[in-house]
Amino acid sequence: MSNISASAFSDTKAHYDLLDGLRGVAALMVIWYHVFEGFAFASNSAIETLNHGYLAVDFFFILSGFVIGYAYDDRWGKSLTMKDFFKRRLIRLHPMVIMGAVLGAITFCIQGSVQWDGTHIAISMIMLSLLCTIFFIPAMPGVGYEVRGNGEMFPLNGPCWSLFFEYIGNILYALFIRRLSNKALTVFVVLLGVA
């Protein structure tokens, strides 16, 4: 096992309580959205007016980008290597992926291993789907391990798609984005905003 400097894992920066509060509000918005998802587009209802919790996911991505930059920008080359960064992010994010996939597989089996249309799914396909989710191999429509049959990237853990893109964002940050000057970063953000 390699030695990673303790400073690579220490949190010495100021903590923003406001961001925790905003994260909590956004989490409640996502929960609200999923609880009332079936009524999201019921015309002229209060639920339709209030139910835009899916936008909170965008907020989470923006917040995550800020937190990653704030936490790591000044550590590169001093106490943090590329390997340390990826190891730290893997330790932080991947246990949730594994737990969600395992719980999803157990729940799917308890519910009878059937798709929405009643098609029974073989345990071998459930196990393949579990492994694909754990190793972040997205399911494509029509493949056998897309076990629930509703077109999700990770059928045993639907919300896992957001962690998949979190990983992609982390990889892009570590390889490219952190190297941009403030001016180049500004242009990059404006171009993304226009797109």
N, C-alpha and C positions, 0 to 999 in steps of 0.2 A: 504494500500500500504506500502510495507516495505521500510525502509530507507537504502539507499546504500551510503556509504561514497563517498564524492566528489572526493577523491583521486583515487577511483577505475575507474573513468571516465576521469581523467585529463591526458593530454598528455604532459609529462615533458621531454621526451627524444628528442635528436637531430633529426631533419628531414633530410632525405637523398634526395636531389633534383635529384641525379643521378637515384635513383630508380623510381622516378616519370617519368623521361625521358625514361627509359627502359620500364616502363609500357605503356607509350604513343606509343612507337615504336611497342611493342607487340600488342597493341589494333589495330593499323593501319594494322598490318600483318593479324590479324583475320578478319578485315573488308575486306581487299584485297582478302583473301581466299574465303569469302562468296560471294563477288561480282562476282568473276571469278570461282566459284566452278564447274560450268558445264564444264569448259575448263581445269580443273586441270590436266587431264591426256591426253590432246591432244598431240600427239607425236611431238617432235621436235619444240615446240613452246616456246616463251619467257615466256608465262604465266606458262607453266609446270615447267620451271626452277625456276621461282620466287615464285610459289604458294605453299609454305609450311607453311602457316600461322597457320595451325592446331597445329604446334609445339609450337606456342606462348601460347597455353592453358597450356601446360606442364610448360612453364616458369612462367605463372601466379600462378600455384600451388606451385612451388618452392619459388617464391617471397612471396606468402602468408604465407608459413611456416616460412620463415625468419622473416617477419614482425610480425607474432604472437609471435614467440619466443622472438624477440627483445623487443616487447611492454610489454609482460606479465611475462617473466621468473623471474625477480627480484621482482615482486609484490605479488607473492603467499605467503600466510601466514602473510603478513604485512598489505596491504591495499586491498587485493583481495581474495575473497572466491570463491569456485566453483560456487555457485549460482550467484555471481556478474559477473563472467566471462561469464557464459552461458546467463545471461540476457543482457550483453553488446553485445555479438555476435548476439543474436536474434534481438536486436534493430538495429544493424548495417546491418544485411543481409536480414531479413525477409520482410521488406517493398518492396524490389526489387522483391521478389518471388510473393508477393500478387499483386503488380502492373503489373508485367509481365503476370500473370495468367489472371487477369481481362482484360487487353488489348488484350491478345490472344483470350479469349472467345468472346469479342466484335468483333474483326476482323474476327474470324471464322464465327460468325453469319452474319456479313455484307456480307461475301463472299458466303452466301447461305447455310451454314452448310452442306457442302458436302465433302466427302473424294475424294482422287485423282481419284478414279474410277467412281465417280458420285453418289455413294451411299449417300442418304440423312440421316443425323443424327438427332435423336430426341433431343429436347431441354433438356429433362431430363438427357440424357447422357452427354450433354455439361455441364450442371450444376454439375453432378457427377464428371466429369473430372476436372472442376474448383475447387471443394472442395478437390479432391485428390491432385491436384497440390498445393493448398494453404497449405495443411497439409503434403506435401511431401510423398505421397503414390504413388510410381511409377506404371505406367501402364505396364501390361504385354501383350505381343502379344496375340490378340484374345479376350481380355476382352472388354466389351461394352463401357467402358469409354476411350478406346484408339481411340479417335474420328477421328483423321486424317488418321489413317490406314497405317502409314508408320513406325511403330515400335519404336517410340520415348518413352522415359521414362515419359516425361511430354509433352503430345501432344499440349497443349495450350500454352506452353512456352518452346520450344525446348532447348534453352541454359540453362534452369533451372537445367539440369543434373549437370552442373559444380558447382552450388551452393549446390546441394545435397551432392556432394563429399567434398565440402568445409566444410559443417556441419560435415560430418563424420571425416574429418581431425581435426576439432576443438575439437570434442568429444574425439578422440584418444589422442590428445595433452593434454587435460585437465585431462583425467583419467590416462594415462600411460606415454606418451612420455616425458612430462616435468619432470617426476620423475627419468628418466634415467641419469646415470652418463655420463660424456663426453666420456669415454671409451666405455660404453655400447651403447651410441648413435652412435658412430663411427662404431661399428660393425653392428648395425641395419641399418645404411645408406648404408654400403658396401653390406650387404645382399640384401637390396632392389635394389641396383644398379645391382647386379649380376642377380637377378630374372628378 
